[in-house]
Amino acid sequence: MAQEPDAAQLQETAKQFMRGGDWTNAVMVLNKALAKDPGNVSIQKDLALTYYYQRDFAKAKETIKPLVEREDADIQVYQIAGNIYKAIQESKDAEKMYRKALKKYPNSGALYAEYGELLWMMNENFNCIEQWELGIKNDPGYAGNYYYASRYYFFTTDKVWALIYGEVFVNMESYSSKTAEIKNLLLDGYKKFFVNDPKAKPSKTKNEFTEAFTSVMNQNSAVISSGITTETLTMLRTRFLLDWNKQYAAKFPYRLFDHQKQLLQEGMFDAYNQWIFEAAGDLAKYQSWTKLNADQYNEFTRFQKSKLFKVPAGQYYKSAN
C-alpha cells in the first residue's frame, strides 16, 4: 500500500497549488496538513495567506489572529495579518498590530513600509512619512521605503529627497513596474527642482546635506538653461559629482554618489543617465540610442544586473542638523 504523505509533504503539494493560483485545492491540502500537525505555524501562515488570496477574509483573519498573539510571531505573520486587516478595512486593529510588531522588530524595513502605507490610506500623511523615514534609517537595505518616500516628497516642497530616494530605489529595484514609475518621477522631479514655486513655503528645519546638494546643483545649473533633456542632465550631474566629491564627499559619504562616481570613471555614466531619463522621457528615442550605442548599452546592462546596490548603515542625513 502507498504510504500516506506526512504534513511536510502535504504542505509542499499545497505550495504547488498556491503557485498555480489554485486556492481551493491549496486550502483543502493545507487543512489536511494541519490535521496531521496542528501546531505548525508555517502551515497556518500558508493557510491564512491562501484564504487571503481566495478573498475569504473572514477565514483568513480567523487563521492569522492566534499567530499574531503568539510571543514567537515572526515578521511574516505580521505582514500577512496587515494585508488581511487592510483588505477588510480594520485600520485601527492594523495600526495597533503594526506598532506591536515594530516594538518587537524595530529594524524591519518591510514592516515600516507597510505601516506607512496603512497610514497613507488613512490620510495620516505626516505619520506615514515618519514610518518610511524610520524604515530607511533602521533598514537601509530595504527598497520599499525609498519608493514610498520618494513619491511622497515629489508632491511636497522637499524635492531633494524625492530625487535622492527615487534614484536609490531604481538602483535597488532596477527592473519592475515601480522602477518605470519612479524614473518618470525623477525626470519630472529635476524639472521641478529648478522651478521656484512662489506659493511654496520654505522648510523650517535646516539640513546641511540638502543645503549642500542644492548649492552644488545650483552652481552648475547654467548647463540646463536651454532646457532639461537627458543630455543636459548628464552634463549637470557630471559637474555636480565632480564638485560634490571635492567639497562634500568626505563629510557626507553616500552610496548613491559613490555608485555614480564609479559609473563615471568606467565610462558608463552616459548609458546610466539614458537608462533613467531617456527611457522615461522618450522610449522610442532611448531604444534608438541603445541600437546606436550597443556596446556601451550592453556593458552597462551587464554591470547593472551583476551588482548589488545596498546603502550601508550610518548614511542617513534626513534629520535636521
C-alpha positions as CSV (number, residue, x, y, z in Angstrom):
1,M,0.0,0.0,0.0
2,A,1.2,3.5,-0.8
3,Q,2.4,5.4,2.3
4,E,0.2,8.4,3.3
5,P,2.1,11.7,2.9
6,D,3.1,13.5,6.1
7,A,2.4,17.1,6.9
8,A,5.5,18.5,5.3
9,Q,4.8,16.7,2.0
10,L,1.2,17.9,2.0
11,Q,2.4,21.5,2.6
12,E,4.7,21.2,-0.4
13,T,1.9,19.9,-2.5
14,A,-0.3,22.9,-1.3
15,K,2.5,25.3,-2.2
16,Q,2.4,24.0,-5.8
17,F,-1.3,24.7,-5.9
18,M,-0.6,28.2,-4.5
19,R,2.0,28.9,-7.1
20,G,-0.6,27.9,-9.8
21,G,-3.3,30.1,-8.2
22,D,-5.5,27.0,-7.4
23,W,-6.6,28.3,-4.0
24,T,-9.4,25.8,-3.4
25,N,-7.1,22.8,-3.7
26,A,-4.4,24.6,-1.6
27,V,-6.9,25.2,1.2
28,M,-8.0,21.6,1.1
29,V,-4.5,20.2,1.3
30,L,-3.3,22.7,3.9
31,N,-6.2,21.7,6.2
32,K,-5.2,18.1,5.8
33,A,-1.6,19.0,6.7
34,L,-2.8,20.9,9.8
35,A,-4.8,17.9,10.9
36,K,-1.6,16.0,11.0
37,D,0.5,18.8,12.6
38,P,-2.0,21.2,14.3
39,G,0.7,23.4,15.9
40,N,2.7,24.0,12.7
41,V,3.0,27.8,12.3
42,S,4.4,27.6,8.8
43,I,1.3,25.7,7.6
44,Q,-1.0,28.1,9.4
45,K,0.7,31.1,7.7
46,D,0.3,29.4,4.3
47,L,-3.4,28.7,5.1
48,A,-4.1,32.3,6.2
49,L,-2.3,33.6,3.0
50,T,-4.3,31.3,0.8
51,Y,-7.6,32.4,2.3
52,Y,-6.5,36.0,1.7
53,Y,-5.8,35.3,-2.0
54,Q,-9.1,33.5,-2.2
55,R,-10.7,36.6,-0.8
56,D,-12.2,34.7,2.1
57,F,-11.1,37.4,4.5
58,A,-13.2,36.1,7.5
59,K,-11.3,32.8,7.5
60,A,-8.0,34.5,6.8
61,K,-8.5,36.7,9.9
62,E,-9.6,33.7,12.0
63,T,-6.5,31.8,11.0
64,I,-3.9,34.5,11.4
65,K,-5.2,36.1,14.7
66,P,-3.9,33.4,17.0
67,L,-0.5,33.6,15.4
68,V,-0.3,37.4,15.9
69,E,-1.0,36.9,19.6
70,R,1.9,34.4,20.0
71,E,5.2,35.5,21.5
72,D,7.1,33.9,18.7
73,A,5.2,35.6,15.9
74,D,7.7,36.4,13.1
75,I,7.7,39.4,10.6
76,Q,5.9,37.4,8.0
77,V,2.9,36.7,10.4
78,Y,2.6,40.5,10.9
79,Q,2.8,41.1,7.2
80,I,0.1,38.6,6.4
81,A,-2.1,40.0,9.2
82,G,-1.6,43.6,8.0
83,N,-2.7,42.7,4.4
84,I,-5.8,41.0,5.8
85,Y,-6.7,43.9,8.1
86,K,-6.2,46.4,5.2
87,A,-8.5,44.2,3.0
88,I,-11.3,44.3,5.5
89,Q,-10.6,48.0,6.3
90,E,-10.0,47.3,10.0
91,S,-7.4,50.2,10.1
92,K,-7.3,50.7,13.9
93,D,-6.6,47.0,14.6
94,A,-4.0,47.0,11.8
95,E,-2.3,50.1,13.3
96,K,-2.2,48.6,16.8
97,M,-0.7,45.4,15.4
98,Y,2.0,47.2,13.4
99,R,3.0,49.2,16.5
100,K,3.3,45.9,18.4
101,A,5.3,44.3,15.6
102,L,7.7,47.2,15.3
103,K,8.4,47.1,19.0
104,K,9.5,43.5,18.5
105,Y,11.2,44.1,15.2
106,P,12.5,47.7,15.2
107,N,14.8,47.1,12.2
108,S,12.3,45.6,9.8
109,G,12.1,47.8,6.7
110,A,9.1,45.8,5.4
111,L,7.0,46.5,8.5
112,Y,7.8,50.2,8.4
113,A,6.9,50.3,4.7
114,E,3.6,48.5,5.2
115,Y,2.7,50.5,8.3
116,G,3.4,53.7,6.4
117,E,1.2,52.5,3.6
118,L,-1.7,51.9,6.0
119,L,-1.3,55.4,7.5
120,W,-1.3,56.9,3.9
121,M,-4.5,55.1,3.3
122,M,-5.9,56.6,6.5
123,N,-4.8,60.1,5.2
124,E,-2.3,60.5,8.1
125,N,0.4,62.0,5.8
126,F,2.9,63.2,8.4
127,N,2.8,59.9,10.3
128,C,3.2,57.8,7.2
129,I,6.4,59.6,6.1
130,E,7.7,59.3,9.6
131,Q,7.4,55.5,9.3
132,W,9.1,55.4,5.8
133,E,12.0,57.5,7.1
134,L,12.4,55.2,10.1
135,G,12.5,52.3,7.7
136,I,15.2,54.0,5.6
137,K,17.2,54.8,8.8
138,N,16.9,51.4,10.5
139,D,16.9,49.1,7.5
140,P,18.7,51.0,4.7
141,G,18.9,47.8,2.5
142,Y,15.2,47.5,2.1
143,A,13.9,49.2,-1.1
144,G,10.2,49.7,-0.4
145,N,10.6,52.7,1.9
146,Y,12.7,54.6,-0.7
147,Y,9.9,54.0,-3.1
148,Y,7.1,55.4,-0.9
149,A,9.2,58.2,0.5
150,S,10.3,59.5,-3.0
151,R,6.6,59.5,-4.2
152,Y,5.6,61.4,-1.0
153,Y,8.4,64.0,-1.3
154,F,7.7,64.5,-5.0
155,F,4.3,66.2,-4.0
156,T,5.9,68.4,-1.3
157,T,8.5,71.2,-1.5
158,D,11.2,68.8,-0.4
159,K,12.5,67.9,-3.9
160,V,16.0,66.9,-2.8
161,W,14.7,63.7,-1.1
162,A,12.3,62.9,-4.0
163,L,15.4,62.9,-6.3
164,I,17.8,61.1,-4.0
165,Y,15.4,58.4,-2.6
166,G,13.9,57.9,-6.1
167,E,17.4,57.2,-7.6
168,V,18.4,54.9,-4.7
169,F,15.2,52.9,-5.4
170,V,15.8,52.4,-9.1
171,N,19.2,51.1,-8.3
172,M,17.9,48.7,-5.7
173,E,15.0,47.5,-7.8
174,S,16.1,48.1,-11.4
175,Y,13.6,46.1,-13.4
176,S,10.0,46.4,-12.2
177,S,6.8,48.3,-13.0
178,K,7.6,50.6,-9.9
179,T,11.1,51.3,-11.5
180,A,9.4,52.8,-14.6
181,E,7.1,54.9,-12.4
182,I,10.0,56.3,-10.4
183,K,12.1,57.1,-13.5
184,N,9.2,59.3,-14.7
185,L,9.1,60.9,-11.3
186,L,12.9,61.6,-11.4
187,L,12.6,63.3,-14.8
188,D,9.7,65.5,-13.6
189,G,11.5,66.0,-10.3
190,Y,14.6,67.5,-11.9
191,K,12.3,69.9,-13.9
192,K,10.5,70.9,-10.7
193,F,13.8,71.2,-8.8
194,F,14.9,74.3,-10.7
195,V,11.4,76.0,-10.8
196,N,10.7,78.2,-7.7
197,D,7.0,77.9,-6.7
198,P,6.0,81.3,-5.3
199,K,3.3,79.6,-3.2
200,A,5.7,77.0,-1.7
201,K,6.7,77.6,1.9
202,P,10.4,77.0,2.6
203,S,11.3,74.3,5.0
204,K,11.6,75.5,8.6
205,T,14.3,72.9,9.5
206,K,17.9,73.4,8.4
207,N,19.5,70.3,6.9
208,E,23.2,70.5,6.0
209,F,23.0,67.7,3.5
210,T,20.1,69.1,1.5
211,E,21.6,72.6,1.6
212,A,24.9,71.2,0.2
213,F,23.1,69.2,-2.5
214,T,21.0,72.3,-3.5
215,S,24.1,74.6,-3.5
216,V,26.1,72.3,-5.8
217,M,23.2,71.7,-8.2
218,N,22.5,75.5,-8.4
219,Q,26.2,76.4,-9.0
220,N,26.1,74.1,-12.1
221,S,22.6,75.0,-13.3
222,A,23.8,77.1,-16.3
223,V,24.2,73.8,-18.3
224,I,20.4,73.3,-18.2
225,S,19.5,76.9,-19.1
226,S,18.4,75.8,-22.6
227,G,16.1,73.1,-21.1
228,I,16.2,69.8,-19.3
229,T,17.0,66.9,-21.6
230,T,18.9,63.6,-21.0
231,E,22.0,65.3,-22.4
232,T,21.8,68.4,-20.3
233,L,21.0,66.3,-17.2
234,T,24.0,64.1,-17.8
235,M,26.2,67.3,-18.1
236,L,24.7,68.7,-14.9
237,R,25.0,65.5,-12.9
238,T,28.6,65.0,-14.1
239,R,29.6,68.5,-12.9
240,F,27.6,68.0,-9.7
241,L,29.6,64.8,-9.0
242,L,33.0,66.5,-9.6
243,D,32.2,69.4,-7.3
244,W,30.5,67.2,-4.7
245,N,33.5,65.0,-4.4
246,K,35.8,68.0,-3.9
247,Q,33.5,69.8,-1.4
248,Y,31.3,67.4,0.5
249,A,32.1,63.7,-0.2
250,A,34.3,63.4,3.0
251,K,31.7,65.0,5.2
252,F,28.6,63.2,3.7
253,P,29.7,59.8,2.3
254,Y,26.8,58.3,0.4
255,R,26.4,55.1,-1.6
256,L,24.4,56.7,-4.4
257,F,27.2,59.2,-5.2
258,D,29.9,56.5,-4.9
259,H,28.0,54.5,-7.4
260,Q,27.6,57.4,-9.8
261,K,31.4,58.1,-9.5
262,Q,32.2,54.5,-10.4
263,L,30.0,54.7,-13.5
264,L,31.6,58.0,-14.5
265,Q,35.1,56.6,-14.1
266,E,34.3,53.4,-16.0
267,G,32.7,55.3,-18.9
268,M,29.1,54.2,-18.2
269,F,27.6,57.3,-16.8
270,D,26.1,58.4,-20.1
271,A,24.4,55.0,-20.5
272,Y,23.1,55.2,-16.9
273,N,21.5,58.6,-17.5
274,Q,20.0,57.3,-20.8
275,W,18.6,54.4,-18.9
276,I,16.9,56.6,-16.3
277,F,15.9,59.8,-18.1
278,E,15.6,59.0,-21.8
279,A,13.7,55.7,-21.1
280,A,11.3,57.9,-19.1
281,G,11.1,60.8,-21.5
282,D,11.1,59.2,-24.9
283,L,11.1,55.5,-25.1
284,A,11.5,55.3,-28.9
285,K,14.5,57.7,-28.7
286,Y,16.0,55.5,-25.9
287,Q,15.6,52.4,-28.0
288,S,17.2,54.1,-30.9
289,W,20.1,55.2,-28.6
290,T,20.6,51.6,-27.4
291,K,20.9,50.4,-31.0
292,L,23.4,53.1,-32.0
293,N,25.4,52.5,-28.8
294,A,25.0,48.8,-28.5
295,D,28.4,48.1,-26.9
296,Q,28.0,50.8,-24.3
297,Y,24.4,49.8,-23.6
298,N,25.4,46.1,-23.2
299,E,28.3,46.9,-20.9
300,F,26.1,49.0,-18.7
301,T,23.3,46.4,-18.6
302,R,25.7,43.6,-17.6
303,F,27.1,45.8,-14.9
304,Q,23.6,46.8,-13.6
305,K,22.4,43.3,-13.4
306,S,25.5,41.9,-11.8
307,K,25.9,44.4,-8.9
308,L,24.0,44.5,-5.6
309,F,23.2,48.1,-4.7
310,K,22.9,48.5,-1.0
311,V,23.0,51.6,1.2
312,P,25.2,50.9,4.3
313,A,24.1,51.8,7.8
314,G,25.0,55.2,9.1
315,Q,24.5,57.1,5.8
316,Y,21.3,58.7,6.8
317,Y,21.1,62.5,6.5
318,K,17.4,63.4,6.5
319,S,17.3,64.5,10.2
320,A,17.8,68.2,10.8
321,N,21.3,69.1,11.9
